[in-house]
Amino acid sequence: MNQDLFAAKYQAQWQLFEQWLNSLDNTIPKDKRPKFDATADIPHIYRQLCHHLSLAQSRHYSAHLVEYLNQLTLRGHQYLYQTRTKSAVGFQGFVFHEFPRLIRERWKLFWLAALLFYGPSLGIAAAIQISPELVYSVIPPEQVSSFRYMYDPQGEHVGRNRDSGDDFLMFGFYIRNNISVGFQTFAGGMLFGLGTLFYLIYNGLVIGAVAGHLTEIGYAETFYSFVIGHGSFELTAIVIAGMAGLNLGAALVRPGQLTRLEALKQASKVSMKMVYGVILMLVIAAFLEAFWSSKGAIAPGIKFAVGACLWLFVLVYFLFAGRRRAA
């Protein structure tokens, strides 16, 4: 194919790509930047452009055409690479700076959510040591039997039912289950905070009842060595989801000088940032639960040691991460 036919065939693609570049070019005044069709597949066009440049060079087309295509690919690489870099930097900034700082700034809300979650949990666990039958007031008998099986010290996999799949299937199950609990706790804030109060207390009672019952029947080592590994991320994430929900509820109950709708919009910006962090923590918890906590072959002493380190990591993360940037 000669140069004229080559250029005529692909000129429209090159012009479309150049139009996209110009629409992002900060050196061009906004009112003079071309409007761009957002439905165009820019990555695909960019790959085609790189191929066209290679063809033009191998066929020894004019220096002017080769230079034109080369400039387009260089500009395209700069914008595409810069976009990916900004996304990576933004994610890193959120994880290591913004998220922990956000939790520290609202420490009163954190401790309120923690009290609503851990208070009932510890209370029912202690009560079951005195009156073991109390477990059935929180959990149905068939589920109690299921928990006994799941945390039987003789089990090959701890924390799993008889019909559980392999590690990857359980990883997906744990993600779905964990995020479901976190979302319910957060979304309950839309009911003036009452839904969040309910889910924090309810989940605390269930977890406390399970812990209290398994401790009372002598399965303490198996149960606590299982939960300590992923519990640092999962339980803290539930508390933070409660924070996010209570933040929404507070905006609805006490909107101040704003309308309730406007107060809710402002509070949701903060709450959603909390939820992003919650999702990340719950995914980490699901990974640990599927590939570490459930392994019955790992000695409980090792699990306790690793779990203690993970709890320390979470504590240090929320106490100190992001302080230097804030300063």
C-alpha positions as CSV (number, residue, x, y, z in Angstrom):
1,M,0.0,0.0,0.0
2,N,1.4,3.4,-1.0
3,Q,1.6,6.3,1.4
4,D,-1.4,8.2,0.0
5,L,-3.7,5.2,0.3
6,F,-2.4,4.4,3.8
7,A,-3.0,8.0,5.0
8,A,-6.4,8.1,3.4
9,K,-7.5,4.9,5.0
10,Y,-6.4,5.8,8.6
11,Q,-6.6,9.6,8.6
12,A,-10.0,9.6,10.4
13,Q,-8.6,7.5,13.3
14,W,-5.6,9.8,13.6
15,Q,-7.7,12.9,13.7
16,L,-10.0,11.4,16.3
17,F,-7.1,10.6,18.5
18,E,-5.6,14.0,18.0
19,Q,-9.0,15.5,18.9
20,W,-8.9,13.6,22.2
21,L,-5.4,14.8,23.0
22,N,-6.4,18.4,22.3
23,S,-9.5,18.1,24.5
24,L,-7.1,17.3,27.4
25,D,-4.4,19.8,26.6
26,N,-4.2,22.5,29.3
27,T,-2.2,24.8,27.1
28,I,-5.3,25.3,24.9
29,P,-8.0,27.6,26.4
30,K,-11.1,25.7,27.6
31,D,-13.4,27.5,25.2
32,K,-11.2,26.5,22.3
33,R,-10.7,22.9,23.1
34,P,-12.6,20.5,20.8
35,K,-15.5,18.5,22.1
36,F,-14.8,14.8,22.2
37,D,-17.0,11.8,21.8
38,A,-16.6,10.0,25.1
39,T,-17.8,6.7,23.6
40,A,-14.6,6.3,21.5
41,D,-12.3,3.4,22.5
42,I,-9.1,5.4,23.0
43,P,-6.9,2.5,24.2
44,H,-7.8,0.5,21.1
45,I,-7.1,3.5,18.8
46,Y,-3.8,4.1,20.6
47,R,-2.8,0.5,19.9
48,Q,-3.7,0.9,16.3
49,L,-1.8,4.1,16.1
50,C,1.4,2.4,17.4
51,H,0.9,-0.3,14.8
52,H,0.5,2.4,12.1
53,L,3.7,4.1,13.2
54,S,5.6,0.8,13.0
55,L,4.2,0.2,9.4
56,A,5.2,3.7,8.3
57,Q,8.7,3.3,9.6
58,S,9.2,-0.2,8.0
59,R,7.8,0.9,4.7
60,H,10.0,4.1,4.7
61,Y,7.1,6.5,4.3
62,S,7.9,10.2,4.3
63,A,9.7,11.7,7.3
64,H,6.8,14.1,7.8
65,L,4.2,11.3,8.2
66,V,6.5,9.3,10.5
67,E,7.1,12.3,12.7
68,Y,3.4,13.1,12.8
69,L,2.5,9.6,14.0
70,N,5.4,9.6,16.4
71,Q,4.3,12.8,18.0
72,L,0.7,11.4,18.4
73,T,2.0,8.2,20.1
74,L,4.3,10.1,22.4
75,R,1.5,12.5,23.5
76,G,-0.9,9.6,23.8
77,H,1.5,7.6,26.0
78,Q,2.0,10.6,28.2
79,Y,-1.7,11.1,28.8
80,L,-2.6,7.5,29.2
81,Y,0.4,6.8,31.5
82,Q,-0.3,10.0,33.5
83,T,-3.9,8.9,34.1
84,R,-2.8,5.5,35.5
85,T,-0.2,7.1,37.6
86,K,-2.6,9.6,39.1
87,S,-5.0,6.8,39.9
88,A,-2.3,4.8,41.6
89,V,-1.1,7.8,43.6
90,G,-4.7,8.7,44.6
91,F,-5.3,5.2,45.9
92,Q,-2.1,5.2,47.8
93,G,-2.8,8.6,49.3
94,F,-6.3,7.4,50.4
95,V,-5.0,4.2,52.0
96,F,-2.0,5.6,53.8
97,H,-3.1,9.1,54.6
98,E,-6.7,10.2,54.1
99,F,-8.5,7.1,55.4
100,P,-6.7,6.8,58.8
101,R,-6.8,10.6,59.2
102,L,-10.5,10.6,58.6
103,I,-11.1,8.0,61.4
104,R,-8.8,9.9,63.9
105,E,-10.6,13.2,63.3
106,R,-13.9,11.5,64.2
107,W,-12.6,9.5,67.2
108,K,-15.7,10.1,69.3
109,L,-17.9,8.6,66.7
110,F,-15.5,5.6,66.4
111,W,-15.7,4.9,70.1
112,L,-19.5,5.3,70.2
113,A,-19.8,2.7,67.4
114,A,-17.2,0.5,69.2
115,L,-19.2,0.7,72.4
116,L,-22.5,-0.3,70.6
117,F,-20.7,-3.2,69.0
118,Y,-18.4,-4.6,71.6
119,G,-20.5,-3.8,74.7
120,P,-23.4,-6.2,73.9
121,S,-20.8,-8.8,72.6
122,L,-18.8,-8.9,75.8
123,G,-22.0,-8.7,77.9
124,I,-23.7,-11.7,76.3
125,A,-20.4,-13.7,76.3
126,A,-20.0,-13.2,80.0
127,A,-23.6,-14.0,80.7
128,I,-23.4,-17.3,78.9
129,Q,-20.6,-18.4,81.2
130,I,-23.1,-18.1,84.0
131,S,-26.2,-19.3,82.2
132,P,-25.2,-21.4,79.2
133,E,-28.8,-21.7,77.9
134,L,-28.8,-17.9,77.1
135,V,-27.1,-18.7,73.8
136,Y,-30.5,-20.0,72.5
137,S,-32.1,-16.7,73.1
138,V,-29.8,-15.2,70.5
139,I,-29.0,-18.1,68.1
140,P,-31.4,-20.9,67.0
141,P,-30.5,-24.4,68.2
142,E,-29.6,-25.7,64.6
143,Q,-27.1,-22.8,64.2
144,V,-25.6,-23.5,67.6
145,S,-25.0,-27.1,66.4
146,S,-23.5,-25.8,63.2
147,F,-21.1,-23.6,65.1
148,R,-20.0,-26.6,67.3
149,Y,-19.2,-28.5,64.1
150,M,-17.3,-25.6,62.5
151,Y,-15.1,-25.1,65.5
152,D,-14.6,-28.7,66.5
153,P,-10.9,-29.0,67.4
154,Q,-10.7,-32.3,65.4
155,G,-11.9,-30.6,62.2
156,E,-9.6,-30.4,59.2
157,H,-10.8,-26.9,58.3
158,V,-11.8,-24.6,61.1
159,G,-14.8,-22.3,60.7
160,R,-16.4,-24.1,57.7
161,N,-19.6,-26.0,57.2
162,R,-19.7,-29.6,55.8
163,D,-20.7,-28.4,52.4
164,S,-18.0,-25.7,52.1
165,G,-16.0,-25.5,48.9
166,D,-12.3,-24.9,48.3
167,D,-10.3,-21.9,49.5
168,F,-11.1,-19.7,46.5
169,L,-14.8,-20.4,46.7
170,M,-14.8,-19.6,50.4
171,F,-12.8,-16.4,49.7
172,G,-15.7,-15.3,47.5
173,F,-18.3,-16.3,50.1
174,Y,-16.5,-14.4,52.8
175,I,-16.3,-11.3,50.7
176,R,-20.0,-11.4,50.0
177,N,-20.9,-12.1,53.6
178,N,-18.6,-9.5,55.1
179,I,-19.5,-6.7,52.7
180,S,-23.2,-7.5,53.2
181,V,-22.8,-7.0,57.0
182,G,-20.8,-3.8,56.4
183,F,-23.3,-2.4,54.0
184,Q,-26.3,-3.2,56.2
185,T,-24.6,-1.4,59.1
186,F,-23.8,1.6,57.0
187,A,-27.1,1.9,55.1
188,G,-29.1,1.6,58.3
189,G,-28.0,5.2,59.0
190,M,-30.6,6.4,56.5
191,L,-33.3,5.5,59.0
192,F,-32.1,8.4,61.2
193,G,-29.3,6.2,62.5
194,L,-31.8,3.6,64.0
195,G,-30.8,0.9,61.5
196,T,-27.1,1.3,62.3
197,L,-27.8,1.1,66.0
198,F,-29.7,-2.1,65.4
199,Y,-27.1,-3.8,63.3
200,L,-24.2,-2.9,65.6
201,I,-26.0,-4.2,68.6
202,Y,-27.4,-7.3,66.8
203,N,-24.1,-8.3,65.2
204,G,-22.3,-7.7,68.6
205,L,-24.8,-10.0,70.3
206,V,-24.5,-12.8,67.7
207,I,-20.7,-12.7,67.8
208,G,-20.6,-12.6,71.6
209,A,-23.1,-15.4,71.9
210,V,-21.0,-17.6,69.6
211,A,-17.8,-16.7,71.4
212,G,-19.4,-17.3,74.8
213,H,-20.9,-20.6,73.9
214,L,-17.8,-22.1,72.3
215,T,-15.7,-20.9,75.3
216,E,-18.2,-22.5,77.7
217,I,-18.0,-25.9,75.9
218,G,-14.2,-25.9,75.8
219,Y,-13.6,-24.9,72.1
220,A,-12.0,-21.6,73.1
221,E,-8.5,-22.3,71.7
222,T,-9.9,-23.4,68.3
223,F,-12.4,-20.5,68.0
224,Y,-10.1,-17.7,69.2
225,S,-7.1,-18.9,67.1
226,F,-9.4,-18.8,64.1
227,V,-10.9,-15.3,64.6
228,I,-7.8,-13.5,65.8
229,G,-6.1,-13.6,62.4
230,H,-8.8,-11.8,60.4
231,G,-10.7,-10.3,63.2
232,S,-8.5,-7.2,63.4
233,F,-9.6,-6.2,59.9
234,E,-13.2,-7.5,60.0
235,L,-14.3,-6.3,63.4
236,T,-12.7,-2.9,63.0
237,A,-14.3,-2.6,59.6
238,I,-17.8,-3.3,61.1
239,V,-17.2,-0.6,63.7
240,I,-16.1,1.9,61.0
241,A,-19.2,1.0,58.9
242,G,-21.2,1.8,62.0
243,M,-19.4,5.2,62.1
244,A,-20.4,5.9,58.6
245,G,-24.0,5.0,59.3
246,L,-24.1,7.1,62.5
247,N,-22.6,10.0,60.6
248,L,-25.6,9.9,58.2
249,G,-28.0,9.5,61.0
250,A,-26.6,12.5,62.9
251,A,-27.0,14.6,59.8
252,L,-30.7,13.7,59.5
253,V,-31.4,14.1,63.2
254,R,-29.4,17.4,63.7
255,P,-29.1,19.1,60.3
256,G,-28.4,22.5,61.9
257,Q,-28.9,25.4,59.5
258,L,-29.1,23.2,56.5
259,T,-32.1,21.3,55.1
260,R,-32.0,17.6,55.9
261,L,-31.3,16.7,52.3
262,E,-28.4,19.1,52.1
263,A,-27.0,17.9,55.4
264,L,-27.3,14.3,54.2
265,K,-25.5,15.1,51.0
266,Q,-22.6,16.7,52.9
267,A,-22.4,13.8,55.4
268,S,-22.6,11.2,52.7
269,K,-19.3,12.5,51.2
270,V,-17.5,11.7,54.4
271,S,-19.4,8.5,55.0
272,M,-18.7,7.1,51.5
273,K,-14.9,7.6,52.1
274,M,-15.3,5.5,55.2
275,V,-17.1,2.9,53.3
276,Y,-14.3,2.7,50.7
277,G,-11.9,1.9,53.5
278,V,-14.4,-0.6,55.0
279,I,-14.6,-2.5,51.7
280,L,-10.8,-2.7,51.4
281,M,-10.5,-4.0,55.0
282,L,-13.2,-6.6,54.5
283,V,-11.6,-7.9,51.4
284,I,-8.3,-8.3,53.3
285,A,-10.2,-10.0,56.2
286,A,-11.9,-12.4,53.7
287,F,-8.5,-13.3,52.2
288,L,-7.0,-14.1,55.6
289,E,-10.1,-16.0,56.7
290,A,-10.1,-18.2,53.6
291,F,-6.3,-18.9,53.2
292,W,-5.0,-18.6,56.8
293,S,-7.5,-18.7,59.6
294,S,-9.3,-21.8,58.4
295,K,-6.2,-24.0,58.2
296,G,-6.5,-26.6,61.0
297,A,-3.0,-27.8,60.3
298,I,-1.5,-24.5,61.6
299,A,-0.7,-24.6,65.3
300,P,-2.9,-22.3,67.4
301,G,0.2,-20.7,68.9
302,I,1.4,-19.5,65.5
303,K,-2.1,-18.2,64.7
304,F,-2.2,-16.3,68.0
305,A,1.2,-14.8,67.3
306,V,0.3,-13.7,63.8
307,G,-3.1,-12.5,65.0
308,A,-1.5,-10.4,67.7
309,C,0.8,-8.8,65.1
310,L,-2.2,-8.0,62.8
311,W,-4.1,-6.3,65.7
312,L,-1.0,-4.3,66.5
313,F,-0.7,-3.4,62.8
314,V,-4.3,-2.1,62.7
315,L,-3.8,-0.1,65.9
316,V,-0.6,1.5,64.7
317,Y,-2.1,2.2,61.3
318,F,-5.1,4.1,62.6
319,L,-3.0,5.9,65.3
320,F,-0.1,7.1,63.2
321,A,-0.6,6.6,59.4
322,G,-0.9,10.0,57.6
323,R,0.3,12.1,60.5
324,R,3.4,13.3,58.6
325,R,1.4,14.5,55.6
326,A,-1.1,16.2,57.8
327,A,1.7,18.1,59.5
